[in-house]
Amino acid sequence: MVDTIHVYIGQSIRGVIQKGTIYPGTRAEVEAFLESAIQKYPRIKNLIVSGETLAADRISVNTPGTRLNTEYDRLVAEVKKRR
């Protein structure tokens, strides 16, 4: 039985991670599974949210000034800079 689920709510990054992907397991398990993606873009870790808080976090990521929105914007800038 799965303890919980987590969802990536950040920007899709081709060849690295897809927005809205659902990952079963504990946070530690999900972070271990996404280790290579997190090494490439460390901010990905901050945009993985629990299924329990997903609804509120989806609103927060689109609300200027929130922690999730700031992390999202910084990730977008980092991805653009690397292109």
C-alpha positions in Angstrom: 0.0 0.0 0.0 1.3 3.5 -0.9 1.8 5.8 2.0 1.0 8.9 0.1 1.4 10.6 -3.3 3.4 13.6 -4.4 3.0 15.8 -7.4 5.5 18.0 -9.3 3.9 21.4 -9.9 6.8 23.2 -11.5 7.6 23.9 -15.1 8.0 21.0 -17.5 11.6 20.6 -18.5 12.2 18.6 -21.6 14.0 15.4 -20.9 14.1 16.0 -17.2 10.6 16.3 -15.6 7.0 16.8 -16.6 4.6 19.2 -14.8 1.7 17.4 -13.0 3.4 14.0 -12.7 2.1 12.0 -9.8 4.7 10.0 -7.8 3.6 7.4 -5.3 5.5 7.0 -2.0 6.9 9.1 0.8 8.6 12.4 0.1 12.0 10.7 0.7 11.2 8.0 -1.8 10.1 10.5 -4.4 13.2 12.7 -3.9 15.4 9.6 -4.2 13.6 8.6 -7.5 14.1 12.1 -8.9 17.7 12.4 -7.7 19.2 13.0 -11.1 16.5 15.7 -12.0 17.1 17.4 -8.6 20.8 17.4 -9.2 20.4 19.2 -12.5 17.8 21.6 -11.2 17.7 21.7 -7.3 14.6 23.9 -7.2 12.6 20.9 -8.5 12.7 19.6 -4.9 10.8 22.7 -3.7 8.0 22.2 -6.2 7.2 18.6 -5.2 4.0 18.8 -3.1 1.9 16.3 -1.1 -1.3 15.1 -2.6 -2.9 16.3 0.6 -2.0 19.9 0.0 -2.1 19.8 -3.8 -5.3 22.0 -4.2 -3.9 24.8 -2.1 -0.4 24.5 -3.5 -1.7 24.8 -7.1 -3.3 28.1 -6.1 -0.1 29.2 -4.2 2.2 28.5 -7.2 0.2 30.9 -9.3 -0.1 33.6 -6.5 2.6 36.2 -6.8 4.7 36.6 -3.7 4.1 33.2 -2.3 7.0 30.8 -1.6 5.9 28.3 -4.3 5.4 31.1 -6.9 8.9 32.5 -6.1 10.4 29.0 -6.5 8.6 28.4 -9.7 9.7 31.8 -11.2 13.3 31.1 -10.2 13.2 27.7 -11.8 11.8 29.1 -15.0 14.6 31.7 -15.0 17.3 29.1 -14.4 15.9 26.9 -17.3 15.9 29.9 -19.7 19.4 30.8 -18.7 20.7 27.3 -19.5 19.2 27.2 -22.9 
